[in-house]
Amino acid sequence: MAITFAHQLTKIRQQQHLSQAQLARQLTLPRSVVAQWEQGQTTPELDQLIKLAALLQVSLDDLVLGESTNRQLTTLPRLTTNGGWERLVRYWWLGLSLVGLILWALMSFSGAL
């Protein structure tokens, strides 16, 4: 991670025409810390990575891994393997409650007649 991150940080910082000192000032850190990150000597903590990504307006994936995340996540349709029985099993309590309510209503009204 250190080499990829160091390379990515340097590349993105230079693309945005920022010096190490300017970036460090915006992060309220000494310039030497940014230099150590870019040389791969140290890596920032997670909270610093988040601030850095927000400041440079890039995703964490792009900053840390060098991968763009412009891909859209897609969800696969859920396959039902048992023809609807799964839904019945999931909501059995609702059906049982309705049956009980109907039986109670029938018994109550039949006694009133």
A tleap script that builds the chain and sets N, CA, C and O, in Angstrom:
source leaprc.protein.ff14SB
mol = sequence {
  NMET ALA ILE THR PHE ALA HIE GLN LEU THR
  LYS ILE ARG GLN GLN GLN HIE LEU SER GLN
  ALA GLN LEU ALA ARG GLN LEU THR LEU PRO
  ARG SER VAL VAL ALA GLN TRP GLU GLN GLY
  GLN THR THR PRO GLU LEU ASP GLN LEU ILE
  LYS LEU ALA ALA LEU LEU GLN VAL SER LEU
  ASP ASP LEU VAL LEU GLY GLU SER THR ASN
  ARG GLN LEU THR THR LEU PRO ARG LEU THR
  THR ASN GLY GLY TRP GLU ARG LEU VAL ARG
  TYR TRP TRP LEU GLY LEU SER LEU VAL GLY
  LEU ILE LEU TRP ALA LEU MET SER PHE SER
  GLY ALA CLEU
}
set mol.1.N position { 0.821 -1.186 0.000 }
set mol.1.CA position { 0.000 0.000 0.000 }
set mol.1.C position { 0.863 1.247 0.000 }
set mol.1.O position { 0.515 2.232 -0.651 }
set mol.2.N position { 1.978 1.230 0.711 }
set mol.2.CA position { 2.792 2.429 0.892 }
set mol.2.C position { 3.299 2.969 -0.438 }
set mol.2.O position { 3.261 4.176 -0.675 }
set mol.3.N position { 3.775 2.077 -1.310 }
set mol.3.CA position { 4.326 2.538 -2.582 }
set mol.3.C position { 3.216 3.090 -3.467 }
set mol.3.O position { 3.375 4.158 -4.059 }
set mol.4.N position { 2.102 2.384 -3.566 }
set mol.4.CA position { 0.987 2.862 -4.379 }
set mol.4.C position { 0.460 4.178 -3.835 }
set mol.4.O position { 0.241 5.125 -4.590 }
set mol.5.N position { 0.257 4.237 -2.518 }
set mol.5.CA position { -0.243 5.467 -1.914 }
set mol.5.C position { 0.732 6.618 -2.134 }
set mol.5.O position { 0.321 7.715 -2.512 }
set mol.6.N position { 2.016 6.378 -1.901 }
set mol.6.CA position { 3.024 7.431 -2.068 }
set mol.6.C position { 3.009 7.962 -3.495 }
set mol.6.O position { 3.037 9.172 -3.718 }
set mol.7.N position { 2.964 7.053 -4.450 }
set mol.7.CA position { 2.940 7.459 -5.862 }
set mol.7.C position { 1.664 8.229 -6.190 }
set mol.7.O position { 1.710 9.269 -6.847 }
set mol.8.N position { 0.535 7.716 -5.730 }
set mol.8.CA position { -0.745 8.364 -6.005 }
set mol.8.C position { -0.817 9.753 -5.382 }
set mol.8.O position { -1.274 10.700 -6.022 }
set mol.9.N position { -0.371 9.874 -4.149 }
set mol.9.CA position { -0.415 11.169 -3.478 }
set mol.9.C position { 0.418 12.193 -4.231 }
set mol.9.O position { -0.029 13.316 -4.465 }
set mol.10.N position { 1.627 11.805 -4.609 }
set mol.10.CA position { 2.503 12.719 -5.354 }
set mol.10.C position { 1.855 13.120 -6.672 }
set mol.10.O position { 1.834 14.298 -7.028 }
set mol.11.N position { 1.326 12.136 -7.393 }
set mol.11.CA position { 0.719 12.397 -8.702 }
set mol.11.C position { -0.477 13.337 -8.582 }
set mol.11.O position { -0.584 14.313 -9.325 }
set mol.12.N position { -1.370 13.041 -7.647 }
set mol.12.CA position { -2.583 13.850 -7.495 }
set mol.12.C position { -2.236 15.256 -7.005 }
set mol.12.O position { -2.808 16.238 -7.479 }
set mol.13.N position { -1.311 15.352 -6.067 }
set mol.13.CA position { -0.901 16.671 -5.556 }
set mol.13.C position { -0.327 17.523 -6.676 }
set mol.13.O position { -0.654 18.705 -6.790 }
set mol.14.N position { 0.527 16.932 -7.504 }
set mol.14.CA position { 1.141 17.677 -8.605 }
set mol.14.C position { 0.113 18.050 -9.674 }
set mol.14.O position { 0.196 19.126 -10.266 }
set mol.15.N position { -0.850 17.168 -9.922 }
set mol.15.CA position { -1.907 17.475 -10.893 }
set mol.15.C position { -2.730 18.683 -10.452 }
set mol.15.O position { -3.245 19.435 -11.279 }
set mol.16.N position { -2.843 18.853 -9.156 }
set mol.16.CA position { -3.623 19.965 -8.622 }
set mol.16.C position { -2.753 21.186 -8.331 }
set mol.16.O position { -3.209 22.157 -7.727 }
set mol.17.N position { -1.499 21.123 -8.769 }
set mol.17.CA position { -0.555 22.240 -8.638 }
set mol.17.C position { -0.400 22.704 -7.188 }
set mol.17.O position { -0.386 23.901 -6.899 }
set mol.18.N position { -0.285 21.734 -6.294 }
set mol.18.CA position { -0.058 22.031 -4.883 }
set mol.18.C position { 1.356 21.629 -4.510 }
set mol.18.O position { 1.857 20.601 -4.964 }
set mol.19.N position { 1.990 22.431 -3.691 }
set mol.19.CA position { 3.294 22.040 -3.153 }
set mol.19.C position { 3.054 21.207 -1.897 }
set mol.19.O position { 1.947 21.188 -1.358 }
set mol.20.N position { 4.087 20.527 -1.441 }
set mol.20.CA position { 3.969 19.776 -0.192 }
set mol.20.C position { 3.607 20.715 0.951 }
set mol.20.O position { 2.793 20.372 1.808 }
set mol.21.N position { 4.207 21.890 0.961 }
set mol.21.CA position { 3.947 22.860 2.031 }
set mol.21.C position { 2.491 23.326 2.012 }
set mol.21.O position { 1.868 23.458 3.065 }
set mol.22.N position { 1.949 23.576 0.823 }
set mol.22.CA position { 0.556 24.015 0.720 }
set mol.22.C position { -0.396 22.929 1.204 }
set mol.22.O position { -1.348 23.200 1.937 }
set mol.23.N position { -0.129 21.708 0.789 }
set mol.23.CA position { -0.972 20.592 1.214 }
set mol.23.C position { -0.884 20.403 2.723 }
set mol.23.O position { -1.900 20.214 3.392 }
set mol.24.N position { 0.324 20.454 3.251 }
set mol.24.CA position { 0.522 20.290 4.692 }
set mol.24.C position { -0.200 21.394 5.465 }
set mol.24.O position { -0.807 21.124 6.501 }
set mol.25.N position { -0.141 22.614 4.979 }
set mol.25.CA position { -0.794 23.739 5.645 }
set mol.25.C position { -2.304 23.519 5.693 }
set mol.25.O position { -2.939 23.781 6.715 }
set mol.26.N position { -2.872 23.044 4.604 }
set mol.26.CA position { -4.319 22.808 4.568 }
set mol.26.C position { -4.732 21.663 5.485 }
set mol.26.O position { -5.869 21.612 5.954 }
set mol.27.N position { -3.804 20.749 5.736 }
set mol.27.CA position { -4.081 19.625 6.640 }
set mol.27.C position { -3.647 19.923 8.071 }
set mol.27.O position { -3.810 19.092 8.964 }
set mol.28.N position { -3.096 21.113 8.278 }
set mol.28.CA position { -2.517 21.532 9.567 }
set mol.28.C position { -1.494 20.515 10.086 }
set mol.28.O position { -1.550 20.069 11.232 }
set mol.29.N position { -0.568 20.171 9.201 }
set mol.29.CA position { 0.518 19.243 9.520 }
set mol.29.C position { 1.836 19.865 9.078 }
set mol.29.O position { 1.842 20.764 8.237 }
set mol.30.N position { 2.951 19.400 9.631 }
set mol.30.CA position { 4.248 19.859 9.130 }
set mol.30.C position { 4.495 19.330 7.709 }
set mol.30.O position { 4.017 18.252 7.357 }
set mol.31.N position { 5.232 20.081 6.907 }
set mol.31.CA position { 5.540 19.668 5.542 }
set mol.31.C position { 6.280 18.346 5.531 }
set mol.31.O position { 6.119 17.552 4.605 }
set mol.32.N position { 7.085 18.101 6.544 }
set mol.32.CA position { 7.872 16.866 6.592 }
set mol.32.C position { 6.984 15.623 6.629 }
set mol.32.O position { 7.380 14.565 6.139 }
set mol.33.N position { 5.802 15.744 7.198 }
set mol.33.CA position { 4.874 14.604 7.251 }
set mol.33.C position { 4.414 14.248 5.839 }
set mol.33.O position { 4.390 13.075 5.466 }
set mol.34.N position { 4.050 15.259 5.059 }
set mol.34.CA position { 3.631 15.019 3.674 }
set mol.34.C position { 4.793 14.437 2.879 }
set mol.34.O position { 4.597 13.537 2.061 }
set mol.35.N position { 6.000 14.942 3.112 }
set mol.35.CA position { 7.185 14.421 2.419 }
set mol.35.C position { 7.406 12.952 2.763 }
set mol.35.O position { 7.746 12.158 1.886 }
set mol.36.N position { 7.217 12.583 4.018 }
set mol.36.CA position { 7.383 11.180 4.431 }
set mol.36.C position { 6.324 10.294 3.779 }
set mol.36.O position { 6.614 9.160 3.398 }
set mol.37.N position { 5.111 10.797 3.651 }
set mol.37.CA position { 4.060 10.035 2.970 }
set mol.37.C position { 4.445 9.788 1.520 }
set mol.37.O position { 4.311 8.675 1.011 }
set mol.38.N position { 4.921 10.834 0.862 }
set mol.38.CA position { 5.250 10.714 -0.558 }
set mol.38.C position { 6.488 9.857 -0.800 }
set mol.38.O position { 6.648 9.299 -1.885 }
set mol.39.N position { 7.351 9.747 0.180 }
set mol.39.CA position { 8.537 8.900 0.049 }
set mol.39.C position { 8.254 7.466 0.477 }
set mol.39.O position { 9.123 6.602 0.359 }
set mol.40.N position { 7.054 7.207 0.968 }
set mol.40.CA position { 6.680 5.866 1.392 }
set mol.40.C position { 7.256 5.472 2.735 }
set mol.40.O position { 7.253 4.292 3.086 }
set mol.41.N position { 7.749 6.438 3.492 }
set mol.41.CA position { 8.332 6.142 4.802 }
set mol.41.C position { 7.259 5.900 5.854 }
set mol.41.O position { 7.423 5.056 6.736 }
set mol.42.N position { 6.174 6.635 5.758 }
set mol.42.CA position { 5.049 6.463 6.682 }
set mol.42.C position { 3.756 6.552 5.887 }
set mol.42.O position { 3.747 6.978 4.732 }
set mol.43.N position { 2.680 6.150 6.516 }
set mol.43.CA position { 1.356 6.289 5.905 }
set mol.43.C position { 0.442 6.991 6.903 }
set mol.43.O position { 0.612 6.840 8.112 }
set mol.44.N position { -0.512 7.744 6.410 }
set mol.44.CA position { -1.406 8.474 7.310 }
set mol.44.C position { -2.406 7.548 7.997 }
set mol.44.O position { -2.704 6.454 7.519 }
set mol.45.N position { -2.907 8.018 9.122 }
set mol.45.CA position { -3.987 7.321 9.819 }
set mol.45.C position { -5.266 7.471 8.992 }
set mol.45.O position { -5.328 8.298 8.082 }
set mol.46.N position { -6.271 6.678 9.309 }
set mol.46.CA position { -7.513 6.682 8.541 }
set mol.46.C position { -8.174 8.057 8.523 }
set mol.46.O position { -8.632 8.502 7.471 }
set mol.47.N position { -8.231 8.735 9.665 }
set mol.47.CA position { -8.864 10.053 9.684 }
set mol.47.C position { -8.114 11.048 8.803 }
set mol.47.O position { -8.728 11.913 8.178 }
set mol.48.N position { -6.793 10.926 8.753 }
set mol.48.CA position { -6.005 11.796 7.882 }
set mol.48.C position { -6.230 11.444 6.412 }
set mol.48.O position { -6.275 12.331 5.559 }
set mol.49.N position { -6.372 10.152 6.117 }
set mol.49.CA position { -6.663 9.731 4.739 }
set mol.49.C position { -7.992 10.302 4.259 }
set mol.49.O position { -8.108 10.753 3.119 }
set mol.50.N position { -8.977 10.282 5.124 }
set mol.50.CA position { -10.298 10.802 4.768 }
set mol.50.C position { -10.219 12.300 4.485 }
set mol.50.O position { -10.772 12.778 3.495 }
set mol.51.N position { -9.528 13.041 5.358 }
set mol.51.CA position { -9.354 14.482 5.134 }
set mol.51.C position { -8.596 14.741 3.841 }
set mol.51.O position { -8.944 15.637 3.071 }
set mol.52.N position { -7.562 13.952 3.613 }
set mol.52.CA position { -6.728 14.116 2.427 }
set mol.52.C position { -7.535 13.873 1.152 }
set mol.52.O position { -7.441 14.642 0.196 }
set mol.53.N position { -8.325 12.806 1.141 }
set mol.53.CA position { -9.155 12.501 -0.028 }
set mol.53.C position { -10.178 13.604 -0.270 }
set mol.53.O position { -10.412 13.996 -1.413 }
set mol.54.N position { -10.783 14.102 0.796 }
set mol.54.CA position { -11.763 15.182 0.652 }
set mol.54.C position { -11.098 16.453 0.142 }
set mol.54.O position { -11.640 17.142 -0.722 }
set mol.55.N position { -9.941 16.756 0.672 }
set mol.55.CA position { -9.217 17.960 0.265 }
set mol.55.C position { -8.798 17.898 -1.202 }
set mol.55.O position { -8.895 18.888 -1.927 }
set mol.56.N position { -8.334 16.729 -1.629 }
set mol.56.CA position { -7.888 16.560 -3.016 }
set mol.56.C position { -9.043 16.222 -3.963 }
set mol.56.O position { -8.854 16.133 -5.176 }
set mol.57.N position { -10.231 16.037 -3.401 }
set mol.57.CA position { -11.440 15.721 -4.158 }
set mol.57.C position { -11.282 14.447 -4.990 }
set mol.57.O position { -11.592 14.421 -6.181 }
set mol.58.N position { -10.794 13.395 -4.335 }
set mol.58.CA position { -10.678 12.075 -4.952 }
set mol.58.C position { -11.259 11.052 -3.986 }
set mol.58.O position { -11.427 11.333 -2.800 }
set mol.59.N position { -11.562 9.874 -4.496 }
set mol.59.CA position { -12.070 8.819 -3.627 }
set mol.59.C position { -10.908 8.185 -2.868 }
set mol.59.O position { -9.750 8.299 -3.270 }
set mol.60.N position { -11.235 7.522 -1.778 }
set mol.60.CA position { -10.199 6.807 -1.023 }
set mol.60.C position { -9.569 5.712 -1.869 }
set mol.60.O position { -8.361 5.489 -1.794 }
set mol.61.N position { -10.380 5.022 -2.678 }
set mol.61.CA position { -9.838 3.979 -3.553 }
set mol.61.C position { -8.815 4.553 -4.515 }
set mol.61.O position { -7.748 3.977 -4.724 }
set mol.62.N position { -9.148 5.681 -5.093 }
set mol.62.CA position { -8.239 6.308 -6.043 }
set mol.62.C position { -6.956 6.753 -5.350 }
set mol.62.O position { -5.865 6.604 -5.902 }
set mol.63.N position { -7.083 7.290 -4.161 }
set mol.63.CA position { -5.915 7.782 -3.433 }
set mol.63.C position { -5.031 6.644 -2.930 }
set mol.63.O position { -3.809 6.698 -3.067 }
set mol.64.N position { -5.636 5.634 -2.358 }
set mol.64.CA position { -4.860 4.565 -1.716 }
set mol.64.C position { -4.462 3.469 -2.697 }
set mol.64.O position { -3.321 3.006 -2.684 }
set mol.65.N position { -5.392 3.056 -3.543 }
set mol.65.CA position { -5.139 1.921 -4.428 }
set mol.65.C position { -4.776 2.318 -5.848 }
set mol.65.O position { -4.256 1.508 -6.614 }
set mol.66.N position { -5.049 3.557 -6.192 }
set mol.66.CA position { -4.792 3.989 -7.555 }
set mol.66.C position { -5.845 3.508 -8.520 }
set mol.66.O position { -5.600 3.431 -9.724 }
set mol.67.N position { -7.028 3.179 -8.002 }
set mol.67.CA position { -8.120 2.683 -8.832 }
set mol.67.C position { -9.249 3.687 -8.817 }
set mol.67.O position { -9.633 4.194 -7.764 }
set mol.68.N position { -9.768 3.964 -9.974 }
set mol.68.CA position { -10.907 4.860 -10.059 }
set mol.68.C position { -12.170 4.073 -9.757 }
set mol.68.O position { -12.305 2.922 -10.173 }
set mol.69.N position { -13.080 4.682 -9.045 }
set mol.69.CA position { -14.325 4.004 -8.686 }
set mol.69.C position { -15.501 4.598 -9.437 }
set mol.69.O position { -16.574 4.784 -8.862 }
set mol.70.N position { -15.316 4.894 -10.698 }
set mol.70.CA position { -16.396 5.449 -11.494 }
set mol.70.C position { -17.379 4.375 -11.941 }
set mol.70.O position { -18.379 4.679 -12.592 }
set mol.71.N position { -17.100 3.127 -11.597 }
set mol.71.CA position { -18.011 2.048 -11.952 }
set mol.71.C position { -19.247 2.140 -11.074 }
set mol.71.O position { -19.162 2.483 -9.894 }
set mol.72.N position { -20.375 1.837 -11.651 }
set mol.72.CA position { -21.597 1.808 -10.873 }
set mol.72.C position { -21.757 0.419 -10.281 }
set mol.72.O position { -21.540 -0.593 -10.947 }
set mol.73.N position { -22.140 0.398 -9.020 }
set mol.73.CA position { -22.412 -0.879 -8.391 }
set mol.73.C position { -23.790 -1.347 -8.824 }
set mol.73.O position { -24.750 -0.577 -8.814 }
set mol.74.N position { -23.879 -2.593 -9.197 }
set mol.74.CA position { -25.166 -3.139 -9.598 }
set mol.74.C position { -25.531 -4.266 -8.654 }
set mol.74.O position { -24.668 -4.986 -8.152 }
set mol.75.N position { -26.801 -4.403 -8.426 }
set mol.75.CA position { -27.258 -5.504 -7.590 }
set mol.75.C position { -27.882 -6.551 -8.490 }
set mol.75.O position { -28.585 -6.235 -9.449 }
set mol.76.N position { -27.618 -7.768 -8.168 }
set mol.76.CA position { -28.184 -8.873 -8.934 }
set mol.76.C position { -29.598 -9.134 -8.456 }
set mol.76.O position { -29.880 -9.006 -7.264 }
set mol.77.N position { -30.488 -9.496 -9.360 }
set mol.77.CA position { -31.842 -9.810 -8.917 }
set mol.77.C position { -31.822 -11.045 -8.027 }
set mol.77.O position { -31.064 -11.988 -8.253 }
set mol.78.N position { -32.657 -11.014 -7.033 }
set mol.78.CA position { -32.703 -12.131 -6.104 }
set mol.78.C position { -33.446 -13.294 -6.751 }
set mol.78.O position { -34.557 -13.140 -7.256 }
set mol.79.N position { -32.820 -14.435 -6.724 }
set mol.79.CA position { -33.423 -15.617 -7.326 }
set mol.79.C position { -34.241 -16.352 -6.280 }
set mol.79.O position { -33.762 -16.610 -5.175 }
set mol.80.N position { -35.463 -16.685 -6.624 }
set mol.80.CA position { -36.268 -17.502 -5.726 }
set mol.80.C position { -36.201 -18.930 -6.228 }
set mol.80.O position { -36.491 -19.215 -7.390 }
set mol.81.N position { -35.825 -19.797 -5.355 }
set mol.81.CA position { -35.637 -21.184 -5.755 }
set mol.81.C position { -36.813 -22.066 -5.376 }
set mol.81.O position { -36.900 -23.207 -5.829 }
set mol.82.N position { -37.723 -21.552 -4.547 }
set mol.82.CA position { -38.789 -22.418 -4.079 }
set mol.82.C position { -40.172 -21.873 -4.412 }
set mol.82.O position { -41.125 -22.135 -3.679 }
set mol.83.N position { -40.301 -21.132 -5.484 }
set mol.83.CA position { -41.592 -20.740 -6.017 }
set mol.83.C position { -42.501 -19.956 -5.089 }
set mol.83.O position { -43.710 -20.186 -5.116 }
set mol.84.N position { -42.006 -19.065 -4.289 }
set mol.84.CA position { -42.861 -18.233 -3.463 }
set mol.84.C position { -43.059 -18.723 -2.044 }
set mol.84.O position { -43.565 -17.977 -1.205 }
set mol.85.N position { -42.680 -19.935 -1.756 }
set mol.85.CA position { -42.822 -20.456 -0.398 }
set mol.85.C position { -41.959 -19.682 0.586 }
set mol.85.O position { -42.272 -19.585 1.773 }
set mol.86.N position { -40.877 -19.138 0.072 }
set mol.86.CA position { -39.981 -18.368 0.939 }
set mol.86.C position { -40.720 -17.172 1.548 }
set mol.86.O position { -40.569 -16.887 2.736 }
set mol.87.N position { -41.507 -16.482 0.742 }
set mol.87.CA position { -42.267 -15.331 1.237 }
set mol.87.C position { -43.311 -15.784 2.257 }
set mol.87.O position { -43.520 -15.124 3.274 }
set mol.88.N position { -43.957 -16.899 1.982 }
set mol.88.CA position { -44.961 -17.419 2.902 }
set mol.88.C position { -44.337 -17.752 4.252 }
set mol.88.O position { -44.903 -17.437 5.298 }
set mol.89.N position { -43.187 -18.379 4.224 }
set mol.89.CA position { -42.504 -18.734 5.466 }
set mol.89.C position { -42.068 -17.477 6.211 }
set mol.89.O position { -42.129 -17.426 7.439 }
set mol.90.N position { -41.629 -16.468 5.471 }
set mol.90.CA position { -41.146 -15.245 6.102 }
set mol.90.C position { -42.277 -14.493 6.807 }
set mol.90.O position { -42.050 -13.872 7.846 }
set mol.91.N position { -43.496 -14.543 6.250 }
set mol.91.CA position { -44.607 -13.772 6.801 }
set mol.91.C position { -45.688 -14.654 7.423 }
set mol.91.O position { -46.855 -14.265 7.446 }
set mol.92.N position { -45.326 -15.824 7.922 }
set mol.92.CA position { -46.298 -16.731 8.505 }
set mol.92.C position { -47.019 -16.107 9.686 }
set mol.92.O position { -48.210 -16.348 9.882 }
set mol.93.N position { -46.328 -15.324 10.457 }
set mol.93.CA position { -46.921 -14.712 11.647 }
set mol.93.C position { -48.019 -13.724 11.276 }
set mol.93.O position { -49.000 -13.579 12.005 }
set mol.94.N position { -47.856 -13.047 10.147 }
set mol.94.CA position { -48.877 -12.099 9.710 }
set mol.94.C position { -50.150 -12.849 9.303 }
set mol.94.O position { -51.259 -12.448 9.656 }
set mol.95.N position { -49.974 -13.930 8.566 }
set mol.95.CA position { -51.120 -14.740 8.158 }
set mol.95.C position { -51.830 -15.351 9.355 }
set mol.95.O position { -53.059 -15.375 9.406 }
set mol.96.N position { -51.071 -15.839 10.307 }
set mol.96.CA position { -51.649 -16.435 11.509 }
set mol.96.C position { -52.416 -15.386 12.310 }
set mol.96.O position { -53.486 -15.674 12.846 }
set mol.97.N position { -51.884 -14.190 12.392 }
set mol.97.CA position { -52.564 -13.105 13.107 }
set mol.97.C position { -53.881 -12.745 12.433 }
set mol.97.O position { -54.887 -12.531 13.109 }
set mol.98.N position { -53.881 -12.679 11.112 }
set mol.98.CA position { -55.112 -12.360 10.385 }
set mol.98.C position { -56.170 -13.442 10.570 }
set mol.98.O position { -57.348 -13.136 10.753 }
set mol.99.N position { -55.756 -14.695 10.522 }
set mol.99.CA position { -56.700 -15.799 10.736 }
set mol.99.C position { -57.289 -15.708 12.140 }
set mol.99.O position { -58.493 -15.887 12.324 }
set mol.100.N position { -56.452 -15.433 13.118 }
set mol.100.CA position { -56.937 -15.291 14.492 }
set mol.100.C position { -57.906 -14.136 14.649 }
set mol.100.O position { -58.910 -14.258 15.351 }
set mol.101.N position { -57.620 -13.026 14.008 }
set mol.101.CA position { -58.497 -11.858 14.078 }
set mol.101.C position { -59.849 -12.153 13.436 }
set mol.101.O position { -60.892 -11.768 13.965 }
set mol.102.N position { -59.826 -12.828 12.310 }
set mol.102.CA position { -61.077 -13.177 11.624 }
set mol.102.C position { -61.901 -14.140 12.474 }
set mol.102.O position { -63.115 -13.970 12.594 }
set mol.103.N position { -61.260 -15.151 13.065 }
set mol.103.CA position { -61.982 -16.096 13.922 }
set mol.103.C position { -62.572 -15.390 15.137 }
set mol.103.O position { -63.710 -15.666 15.516 }
set mol.104.N position { -61.830 -14.498 15.740 }
set mol.104.CA position { -62.331 -13.745 16.897 }
set mol.104.C position { -63.547 -12.909 16.510 }
set mol.104.O position { -64.542 -12.865 17.234 }
set mol.105.N position { -63.451 -12.240 15.345 }
set mol.105.CA position { -64.563 -11.405 14.890 }
set mol.105.C position { -65.800 -12.257 14.624 }
set mol.105.O position { -66.908 -11.867 14.991 }
set mol.106.N position { -65.622 -13.414 13.991 }
set mol.106.CA position { -66.766 -14.291 13.716 }
set mol.106.C position { -67.408 -14.787 15.003 }
set mol.106.O position { -68.633 -14.835 15.114 }
set mol.107.N position { -66.589 -15.151 15.964 }
set mol.107.CA position { -67.126 -15.652 17.234 }
set mol.107.C position { -67.826 -14.535 18.010 }
set mol.107.O position { -68.850 -14.773 18.649 }
set mol.108.N position { -67.287 -13.336 17.958 }
set mol.108.CA position { -67.896 -12.213 18.677 }
set mol.108.C position { -69.240 -11.840 18.077 }
set mol.108.O position { -70.206 -11.613 18.805 }
set mol.109.N position { -69.308 -11.775 16.749 }
set mol.109.CA position { -70.545 -11.363 16.099 }
set mol.109.C position { -71.589 -12.476 16.097 }
set mol.109.O position { -72.785 -12.188 16.092 }
set mol.110.N position { -71.168 -13.728 16.102 }
set mol.110.CA position { -72.151 -14.815 16.121 }
set mol.110.C position { -72.839 -14.881 17.482 }
set mol.110.O position { -73.998 -15.288 17.565 }
set mol.111.N position { -72.151 -14.492 18.538 }
set mol.111.CA position { -72.763 -14.472 19.866 }
set mol.111.C position { -73.703 -13.296 20.030 }
set mol.111.O position { -74.626 -13.356 20.842 }
set mol.112.N position { -73.491 -12.227 19.279 }
set mol.112.CA position { -74.329 -11.036 19.387 }
set mol.112.C position { -75.639 -11.200 18.627 }
set mol.112.O position { -76.602 -10.482 18.898 }
set mol.113.N position { -75.689 -12.130 17.684 }
set mol.113.CA position { -76.907 -12.311 16.895 }
set mol.113.C position { -77.897 -13.101 17.617 }
set mol.113.O position { -78.985 -13.351 17.098 }
savepdb mol mol.pdb
quit
